[in-house]
Amino acid sequence: MKKKIIDTHAHLGECCVFGLYATEEEMIRRMDESGVDATIVQPYPGAKDYYERHNEIAELCAKYPGRFFGLASVSPHIGRDKYQREIERCIKELNFVALKLHTIGHGVNPLTEDGQLAFETAHLFGIPAMVHTGAGIPFSLPSLCIPAANKFPDLKIVLAHAGGGIVSAEAQVAASICGNLYLETSWCLGEDIRWMIDTIGPDRVMMGADLPSNVPVEFAKYRALDLQPEVYSKVMGETAIEVFNLQW
C-alpha cells in the first residue's frame, strides 16, 4: 500500500502582509506534479477577512475530500472571547485540525498574554498549535515556544519552518529539550534537515512547503538526502498524520 505524502504547510488566498497570493488551481497543480496526497491549508496572516477565508478553506476541503485539511489562523489580538469562538467554530463546525500562531504576520510574542492564549486554546480543544519561526526575530525565535511546551506537556507544538534556515540550530535545540516540539522544515537547508532527522528523529520532523511554487523544491531536498525508506515515509507523511490526527 502506497504511503501518503502530506504537505503540512500551505496557504490559500491573499496576504496583505507579505504581498502573496495562492490559488486553489495552483495548489492542486503543484500537488499533482509532485505526488502530494494531502495538504494542510491555512489562511495567510495578512488575510483581510479571516472568517471568510476559513469558510473558503472549508469549502476547498469539501470539494476535494481527503486532499485538503484546514488549519485555523487568527490574530489573538482580537480578544480572548472572539478568538476562542472562532477557533471553536473552525474545529467543531469546519473540522479543522490545528491552529496557527503567526508571530511575525500577526505581531505576537509567544511569551505574552496574547501569545499564551493561542497555546491555551489549542490545549483546550485538544489540537496541535503551529507557530511561525525563523524570519521575524525576536518574536519568531524557536526558544520562545519552550515555556509553552513545558506548561502544556501534552500539547503538540509544531515549529513552522524549524527556524527557516535562519535559526534552525535553535529549533533543533528547542526540540531536543522539549519532546512535544515538532519541526516542519520548509525553507531549511537540506543538511540541516538531515541533522534534525538524525538527532530529533523522524517521528518529530515533517515536510512542508509554505508556497505552491516551493513544493517541488522541498521534495528535491528530501530526495537528495537518500533517507532509508521507513524514515522517508515518516517525514513525508506518517508523522504528520499522527501529529494532526488526519483521517480519511
Residue pairs with C-beta under 8 A, 6 or more apart in sequence:
3 233
3 236
3 237
3 238
4 37
4 38
4 237
4 238
4 241
5 34
5 35
5 36
5 37
5 38
5 207
5 236
5 237
6 36
6 37
6 38
6 39
6 40
6 206
6 207
6 236
6 237
6 240
6 241
6 246
7 31
7 36
7 38
7 39
7 40
7 207
7 208
7 209
7 215
7 218
8 40
8 158
8 184
8 206
8 207
8 208
8 240
8 244
9 40
9 42
9 130
9 160
9 161
9 184
9 186
9 208
9 209
9 210
10 22
10 27
10 39
10 40
10 41
10 42
10 208
10 209
10 210
10 211
10 212
11 20
11 22
11 41
11 42
11 43
11 44
11 210
11 211
12 22
12 23
12 24
12 27
12 41
12 42
12 43
12 44
12 53
12 56
12 57
12 60
13 21
13 22
13 43
13 44
13 47
13 53
13 56
14 20
14 21
14 44
14 46
14 47
14 48
15 21
15 44
15 45
15 46
15 47
15 105
16 46
16 47
16 48
17 44
17 45
17 46
17 105
18 44
18 45
18 46
18 105
20 44
20 46
20 211
22 44
22 211
22 212
24 60
26 212
26 213
27 39
27 41
27 212
28 64
28 67
29 212
30 36
30 209
30 212
30 213
30 215
30 216
31 39
31 67
31 215
33 215
33 216
34 215
34 216
34 219
36 215
37 67
37 237
38 66
38 67
38 68
38 69
38 246
39 67
39 68
39 69
40 68
40 69
40 70
40 71
40 97
40 98
40 240
40 244
41 57
41 60
41 61
41 68
41 69
41 70
41 71
42 57
42 70
42 71
42 72
42 73
42 100
42 130
43 50
43 53
43 54
43 57
43 73
44 53
44 73
44 105
45 73
45 75
45 102
45 104
45 105
45 106
45 132
46 105
47 53
47 73
50 73
50 74
50 75
50 86
51 86
54 70
54 72
54 86
54 89
54 90
54 94
54 96
55 94
57 68
57 70
57 94
57 96
58 70
58 94
58 95
58 96
60 68
60 70
61 68
61 69
61 70
61 94
61 95
66 248
69 96
69 97
69 244
69 246
70 90
70 94
70 95
70 96
70 97
71 96
71 97
71 98
71 99
71 100
71 130
72 86
72 87
72 90
72 91
72 96
72 98
72 99
72 100
73 99
73 100
73 102
74 83
74 86
74 87
74 99
75 83
75 102
75 106
75 107
75 108
76 83
76 101
76 106
76 108
76 114
76 115
76 117
76 118
77 106
77 107
77 108
77 114
78 86
80 117
83 117
83 121
84 117
84 121
84 124
87 99
87 121
87 122
87 125
88 125
90 96
90 99
91 125
91 127
96 127
97 127
97 128
97 244
97 245
97 246
98 122
98 127
98 128
98 129
98 130
98 158
98 244
99 118
99 121
99 122
99 127
99 128
99 129
99 130
100 129
100 130
100 131
100 132
100 160
101 108
101 110
101 115
101 118
101 119
101 129
101 130
101 131
101 132
102 108
102 132
103 109
103 110
103 115
103 131
103 132
103 133
103 136
103 139
103 140
103 144
104 132
104 135
104 136
104 139
104 140
105 132
107 139
108 114
108 115
108 118
108 139
109 115
109 138
109 139
109 144
110 116
110 118
110 119
110 131
110 139
110 144
110 145
110 147
110 148
111 144
111 147
115 144
115 148
116 148
118 129
118 131
119 129
119 148
119 151
119 152
119 155
119 157
120 152
122 128
122 129
122 152
122 155
123 152
123 154
123 155
128 155
128 156
128 157
128 158
128 182
128 243
128 244
129 148
129 155
129 156
129 157
129 158
130 157
130 158
130 160
130 184
131 145
131 157
131 158
131 159
131 160
132 140
132 160
132 161
133 140
133 141
133 142
133 145
133 159
133 160
133 161
133 162
133 163
133 164
133 167
133 171
134 140
134 160
134 161
134 162
134 163
134 164
134 165
134 166
134 167
134 187
135 161
135 164
135 166
137 166
137 167
138 144
141 167
141 170
142 159
142 162
142 163
142 167
142 170
142 171
142 173
142 174
142 175
142 181
143 170
143 173
143 174
145 157
145 159
145 174
145 178
145 181
146 174
146 177
146 178
146 181
148 155
148 157
149 155
149 157
149 174
149 178
149 180
149 181
150 178
152 180
153 180
154 180
155 180
156 180
156 182
156 243
157 178
157 180
157 181
157 182
158 181
158 182
158 183
158 184
158 206
158 243
159 171
159 174
159 175
159 181
159 182
159 183
159 184
160 184
160 186
160 208
161 184
161 185
161 186
161 187
161 188
161 208
161 210
162 168
162 171
162 172
162 183
162 184
162 185
162 188
162 192
162 196
162 205
163 169
163 170
163 171
163 172
163 188
164 186
164 187
164 188
165 187
165 188
165 189
165 192
168 188
168 189
168 192
168 196
169 192
171 183
171 196
172 183
172 192
172 195
172 196
172 199
172 200
174 181
175 181
175 182
175 183
175 196
175 200
175 204
176 199
176 200
179 204
181 204
182 204
182 205
182 206
182 239
182 243
183 196
183 200
183 204
183 205
183 206
184 206
184 207
184 208
185 192
185 193
185 196
185 205
185 206
185 207
185 208
185 218
186 207
186 208
186 209
186 210
186 214
186 218
187 210
187 214
188 196
188 221
190 221
190 224
190 225
193 205
193 221
193 222
193 225
194 225
196 205
197 205
197 225
197 227
197 231
197 235
202 227
202 231
202 234
202 235
202 239
203 234
203 239
203 242
204 239
205 234
205 235
205 239
206 235
206 236
206 239
206 240
206 243
207 218
207 219
207 222
207 235
207 236
207 237
207 240
208 218
209 215
209 217
209 218
222 232
222 235
222 236
227 235
240 246
